[in-house]
Amino acid sequence: MTNGVTIGEAAAFVGVTVKTVRHYHKLGLVAEPHRDPSGYRRYGSDELLRLVQARTLAAAGVPLAEIGPLLDADAGRFAAALADGERRLTARIADLTARRDTLHRLTDGDRALLPDQACAILDRMPGLGFGPDYVAAQREALVLARALVPDGFDGFVAQLDRRLDDPGYVELAKRGWAAESWAPDDPRIEELATAMADHYLAHPELLGNPASTRAWANAAAQYRLINNHRGERAPNSARLTALTEARLRAAGVPIPRP
């Protein structure tokens, strides 16, 4: 044993820290060698081999609690443990790669959270005369809809696409956003709500297909959350929406109630 090396040398040879060696001793992964006449622990080849094996398993992703039994296992089990560690690392690499790709997509704005069709609709809006605040509100609504009502999302996107093809709807929607600058009791808000409801009733295709309508009807709580988003920041728009929906419900359109 007197020809062995100190704990610092052993750690350096194996490629770990002295703290790690002591932790392995504490866990029972590597037995502490006896002290020499000078009072120093001396690590021989057996201890170094055990340290190398423990370090290799730990680096391969094997939990420390599982390393002790494996170090005492035969060569077959040891090789199997290394293969299992490799599989865990491969899975972790795939997960990290997916996270990195998401971060890259975030630099492209909406495309990290929305499919291409939804992004194309948002891209159309400025050309139709909608301002950045309106587009931002629609973007947030689409993100929430995709997360909270996935079964109704495709129908919602198709519905919004059809609405933007309708000049009458586009004009009413722009007037609705402009209404935010009106006084809260401005009678034009109720007049606009009536005009919007009448336009929907005259063009029922703008209200969505039956499958999408059912999906939203079955998700009333989620619908309220999405519908009330930004309500405090845009109270006139929220009131306009509520008045329009009340008129549509009165006409028999199945819209979830607030």
Secondary structure, DSSP 8 states (H G I E B T S, - for coil): -TTSB-HHHHHHHHTS-HHHHHHHHHHTSS----B-TTS-B-B-HHHHHHHHHHHHHHHTT--HHHHHHHHTS-HHHHHHHHHHHHHHHHHHHHHHHHHHHHHHHHTTGGGGTS-HHHHHHHHHGGGGT--HHHHHHHHHHHHHHHHH-HHHHHHHHHHHHHHHT-HHHHHHHHHHHHGGGS-TT-HHHHHHHHHHHHHHHH-GGGG--HHHHHHHHT-HHHHHHHHTTTTTT-HHHHHHHHHHHHHHHHTT------
